[in-house]
Amino acid sequence: MIGSQTADVIGFVGSVLILGGYGWQTLRGIAPNLALNTLNFLGASLLALSLVVNYNLPALALETIWAAIALLGVIRKLVATR
């Protein structure tokens, strides 16, 4: 059985891999449309809120950063349509 700290490190590595791909896509401007970015932002924000109660640091970090990237995608899409 793995220890709690090892599980956290494994979780953070997984988070970095997921966020790397999503961030690369969103920040390069090849992200999905406004609706999908908005849903990503809302979903990640709500999951992060639930993880404050049911604490899991790697998952909380993942969802917080995911929400931030999605919010940047929303802002970029809104600015591009003006």
ABEGO torsion letter per residue (X at the ends): XBBAAAAAAAAAAAAAAAAAAAAAAAAAGABBBAAAAAAAAAAAAAAAAAAAABBBAAAAAAAAAAAAAAAAAAAAAAAAAX
